[in-house]
């Protein structure tokens, strides 16, 4: 029986299907597939609209992991521990996978402080920052939730996010405030970006938790999700505002990075609620395959560039970013599907051996 206040979710097809799309968005962010067509289009589509990908993954953690733990008053601690252990293991495997690239590029830190910064905030490769961010974000969020209400922690997470936005897309503007420059100087001594487990992750972990909490209070999913047409209109309006914010901050040349926008918050809230309305079931493999794609796609990209250079196809497979994107996406999903199949077979054989 489920703990009090926790209703098990069996059909979240929209969430699981969107995991696949979010993984594709991440690949696009690391390639810029439309850059050969139009730099403005590439920026708006890839680096503004595409920024929903990582917050989406964080919201799923808030919705499926943190919210049940909070509503069960700690009875779901085992679920949280399993999630953290699995994420830590995946982070460790990812570190090992890209260690040869780090060694070849001479990117390993030469100090204990540098190693601490890389492991806890930046990640050992450019996309691996997500794993320490979600782990640290979960620990910080849960520590606050032990003492405070969901809404109070949400407000605190929002304040942290505001600080993060000031060190990201609106950096050049915010640092004109007296004292702000010194604050961010301290932040950037321990983390290369404010897009981390302190300023970024708690906001979307809490957003997912808040959606689940509102569902519980409403008593049923439809009453909190609202009408589909209204949600679609809200999403379109919010996306226009976010694209406008992203374009304006770029036009004013105040960005230090471009992964945190103020209007990303309402966009994610509406998007997640809309995805919860999708009926039916998505294939079970969507969860594991999407995460495998997230982990391995830079390795596929490196391999493709090497093969293209050796075969004299650099102009086609590297310089043409759209073809490169399609190729990396297809190869990444194919490789992830093979890995997923092999892992399932290994689990099956292990269970058969234990049953003897």
C-alpha positions in Angstrom: 0.0 0.0 0.0 1.2 3.5 -0.8 2.1 5.8 2.1 -0.5 8.3 3.1 -0.8 11.3 0.8 1.2 9.5 -2.0 -0.7 8.3 -5.1 1.4 6.1 -7.3 1.7 7.3 -10.9 1.3 4.6 -13.5 0.5 6.5 -16.6 2.6 9.5 -17.4 3.0 9.0 -21.1 3.6 12.6 -21.8 6.4 12.8 -19.3 8.2 9.7 -20.6 7.8 10.6 -24.3 9.2 14.0 -23.5 12.3 12.5 -22.0 13.3 11.4 -25.5 12.7 14.9 -26.9 14.6 16.5 -24.1 17.6 14.3 -24.8 17.5 15.4 -28.4 17.4 19.0 -27.3 20.5 18.5 -25.2 22.3 17.1 -28.3 21.2 20.2 -30.2 22.5 22.5 -27.5 26.0 20.9 -27.9 26.0 21.2 -31.7 23.9 24.2 -32.8 22.2 22.4 -35.7 20.7 25.5 -37.3 23.8 27.7 -37.1 24.6 27.1 -40.8 21.1 28.3 -41.7 20.6 31.3 -39.4 22.5 32.2 -36.2 19.5 34.0 -34.9 17.2 31.1 -35.6 19.7 28.7 -34.0 19.9 30.9 -30.9 16.2 31.2 -30.4 15.3 27.6 -31.2 18.3 25.8 -29.6 19.6 28.1 -26.9 16.3 29.6 -25.8 13.4 27.2 -26.5 15.8 24.2 -26.1 16.6 25.3 -22.5 13.5 23.5 -21.3 15.4 20.1 -21.5 17.4 20.1 -18.3 14.8 21.8 -16.1 12.4 19.1 -17.3 14.6 16.3 -16.1 15.0 18.1 -12.7 11.2 18.5 -12.5 10.7 14.8 -13.0 13.0 14.2 -10.0 11.0 16.7 -7.9 7.7 15.2 -9.0 8.6 11.5 -8.7 11.2 11.4 -6.0 11.2 14.5 -3.7 7.4 15.0 -3.6 6.6 11.5 -2.5 9.2 11.7 0.2 7.8 14.9 1.5 4.2 13.8 1.4 5.0 10.5 3.0 6.8 12.3 5.9 10.0 10.3 5.3 8.5 6.9 4.5 9.8 7.2 1.0 13.4 7.8 2.1 14.4 4.5 0.5 13.2 5.8 -2.9 15.4 8.9 -2.5 18.4 6.9 -1.5 18.0 4.6 -4.4 17.8 7.5 -6.8 20.9 9.2 -5.3 22.9 6.0 -5.4 21.9 5.3 -9.0 22.8 8.9 -10.0 26.1 8.8 -8.2 26.9 5.5 -9.9 26.0 6.9 -13.3 28.2 9.9 -12.6 31.1 7.7 -11.6 30.7 5.6 -14.8 30.5 8.8 -16.9 33.7 10.1 -15.3 35.5 6.9 -16.2 34.1 7.0 -19.7 35.4 10.5 -20.4 38.6 10.3 -18.4 40.7 9.3 -21.5 39.5 12.5 -23.2 40.3 14.6 -20.2 43.8 13.1 -20.1 44.3 13.6 -23.8 43.1 17.3 -23.6 45.1 18.0 -20.4 41.9 19.1 -18.7 42.4 17.5 -15.3 42.8 19.9 -12.4 46.2 20.5 -10.9 45.0 21.2 -7.3 42.7 19.8 -4.7 40.5 22.9 -5.0 40.2 22.5 -8.7 39.3 18.8 -8.3 36.6 19.8 -5.8 35.2 22.4 -8.2 35.2 19.9 -11.1 33.5 17.0 -9.2 31.0 19.0 -7.1 29.9 21.7 -9.6 31.4 21.8 -13.1 31.4 18.1 -13.9 34.5 16.4 -15.4 33.1 16.9 -18.9 31.0 19.7 -20.3 27.6 17.9 -20.0 28.3 16.0 -16.7 27.6 19.0 -14.5 24.0 17.8 -14.4 24.8 14.8 -12.1 26.5 16.8 -9.2 23.8 19.4 -9.7 20.9 17.1 -9.2 22.6 15.3 -6.3 23.5 18.5 -4.5 20.2 20.1 -5.4 18.3 17.1 -3.9 20.3 17.2 -0.7 19.9 21.0 -0.3 16.2 20.9 -1.1 15.4 18.0 1.2 17.4 19.7 4.0 15.2 22.7 3.7 12.0 20.7 3.4 12.7 18.9 6.7 12.2 22.2 8.5 10.0 24.3 6.2 6.8 24.0 4.1 6.8 23.3 0.4 5.8 26.9 -0.5 8.5 28.4 1.8 11.2 26.3 0.3 9.9 27.2 -3.2 10.3 30.9 -2.3 13.9 30.3 -1.1 14.6 28.3 -4.3 13.3 31.2 -6.3 15.6 33.6 -4.5 18.5 31.4 -5.2 17.4 31.2 -8.9 17.3 35.0 -9.1 20.9 35.1 -7.9 21.7 32.4 -10.5 20.0 34.4 -13.3 22.1 37.4 -12.3 25.2 35.4 -12.9 24.0 33.9 -16.1 21.8 35.6 -18.8 21.6 39.0 -17.1 25.1 39.1 -15.7 26.3 42.3 -17.4 23.3 44.2 -16.1 23.1 42.8 -12.5 26.8 43.3 -11.9 26.3 47.1 -12.3 24.6 46.9 -8.9 27.1 47.9 -6.1 28.5 44.8 -4.4 27.1 42.4 -6.9 30.3 42.0 -8.8 32.1 40.9 -5.6 29.4 38.4 -4.8 29.7 36.7 -8.2 33.5 36.8 -8.0 33.2 34.6 -4.9 30.6 32.3 -6.5 32.8 31.8 -9.6 35.8 30.8 -7.5 34.0 27.5 -6.6 31.9 27.1 -9.7 32.3 28.1 -13.3 28.6 28.9 -13.7 25.6 29.6 -11.5 23.9 26.8 -13.4 24.6 24.3 -10.6 23.1 22.4 -7.7 22.7 25.6 -5.5 21.3 28.3 -7.8 19.7 26.2 -10.6 18.6 22.8 -9.5 16.5 23.6 -6.4 14.1 25.8 -8.4 13.0 23.1 -10.8 13.1 20.3 -8.2 10.7 22.4 -6.1 8.6 23.2 -9.2 8.1 19.5 -9.8 7.3 19.0 -6.1 4.9 21.9 -6.1 3.0 20.4 -9.1 2.6 17.1 -7.2 1.7 18.9 -4.0 -1.0 20.9 -5.8 -2.3 17.7 -7.3 -2.7 16.1 -3.9 -4.5 19.1 -2.5 -6.8 19.3 -5.5 -7.6 15.6 -5.2 -7.2 14.7 -8.9 -4.9 15.4 -11.7 -7.3 17.1 -14.1 -8.4 19.7 -11.5 -4.8 21.0 -11.2 -3.9 20.6 -14.9 -6.8 22.5 -16.2 -8.1 22.6 -19.7 -5.7 21.6 -22.4 -6.5 24.5 -24.7 -5.8 27.0 -21.9 -2.5 25.3 -21.0 -1.4 25.4 -24.7 -2.2 29.1 -24.9 -0.4 29.8 -21.7 2.6 27.8 -22.9 2.8 29.6 -26.2 2.5 33.0 -24.4 5.2 32.0 -21.9 7.5 30.8 -24.6 7.1 34.1 -26.5 8.1 35.9 -23.3 11.1 33.6 -22.7 12.3 33.9 -26.3 12.0 37.7 -26.0 14.0 37.7 -22.8 16.7 35.5 -24.3 16.9 37.7 -27.4 16.9 40.9 -25.4 19.7 39.8 -23.1 21.7 38.6 -26.1 21.1 41.9 -28.0 22.2 43.9 -24.9 25.3 41.8 -24.7 24.8 41.2 -21.0 25.0 37.4 -21.0 27.7 35.5 -19.2 26.0 32.3 -20.2 22.5 31.5 -21.6 21.0 28.7 -19.7 18.9 30.6 -17.1 16.0 32.8 -17.9 13.3 34.3 -15.6 10.5 33.2 -17.9 11.8 29.7 -18.0 10.0 29.1 -14.7 6.4 29.7 -15.8 7.1 27.9 -19.1 8.3 24.8 -17.3 5.4 24.9 -14.9 2.8 25.0 -17.7 4.7 22.6 -19.9 4.9 19.9 -17.1 1.2 20.3 -16.3 0.4 19.9 -20.0 2.5 16.8 -20.3 0.7 15.2 -17.4 -2.5 15.4 -19.4 -1.2 13.1 -22.1 -3.1 9.8 -21.7 -1.8 6.2 -22.1 1.6 4.6 -21.5 5.0 5.3 -23.0 7.5 2.4 -23.5 9.5 1.5 -20.4 12.8 2.0 -22.3 12.2 5.7 -22.7 13.6 6.5 -19.3 16.8 4.6 -19.4 17.5 5.3 -23.1 17.1 9.0 -22.8 19.6 9.1 -19.9 22.0 6.9 -21.8 21.8 9.3 -24.8 22.5 12.2 -22.5 25.6 10.5 -21.2 27.1 9.1 -24.4 26.3 11.6 -27.1 29.5 13.7 -26.6 31.5 10.4 -27.1 29.5 9.8 -30.3 30.2 13.3 -31.4 33.9 12.9 -30.8 33.9 9.6 -32.7 32.0 11.0 -35.6 34.4 13.9 -36.0 37.3 11.4 -35.9 35.8 9.2 -38.6 34.8 12.2 -40.7 38.4 13.5 -40.6 39.9 10.1 -41.5 37.4 9.6 -44.4 37.6 13.1 -45.7 34.0 13.9 -44.9 34.6 16.8 -42.6 32.7 19.2 -44.8 29.6 16.9 -44.7 29.7 15.5 -41.2 31.3 18.3 -39.2 30.9 21.6 -41.0 27.3 20.9 -41.9 25.9 21.2 -38.4 22.4 20.0 -39.3 23.7 16.7 -40.8 26.1 16.4 -37.9 23.1 16.8 -35.5 21.0 14.2 -37.3 24.0 11.8 -37.4 24.9 12.2 -33.8 21.3 11.8 -32.7 20.7 8.7 -34.7 24.0 7.0 -33.6 23.5 8.0 -30.0 20.0 6.5 -29.8 21.2 3.4 -31.6 24.1 3.0 -29.2 21.9 3.6 -26.2 19.4 1.0 -27.4 22.2 -1.6 -27.7 23.5 -0.7 -24.2 20.0 -0.8 -22.8 19.4 -4.3 -24.3 22.7 -5.6 -23.0 22.0 -4.3 -19.5 18.6 -6.0 -19.5 20.2 -9.3 -20.6 22.8 -9.0 -17.9 20.1 -8.4 -15.3 18.1 -11.3 -16.6 21.0 -13.7 -16.4 21.9 -12.5 -12.9 18.4 -13.2 -11.7 18.4 -16.6 -13.3 21.7 -17.4 -11.6 20.4 -16.2 -8.2 17.2 -18.3 -8.6 19.1 -21.5 -8.9 
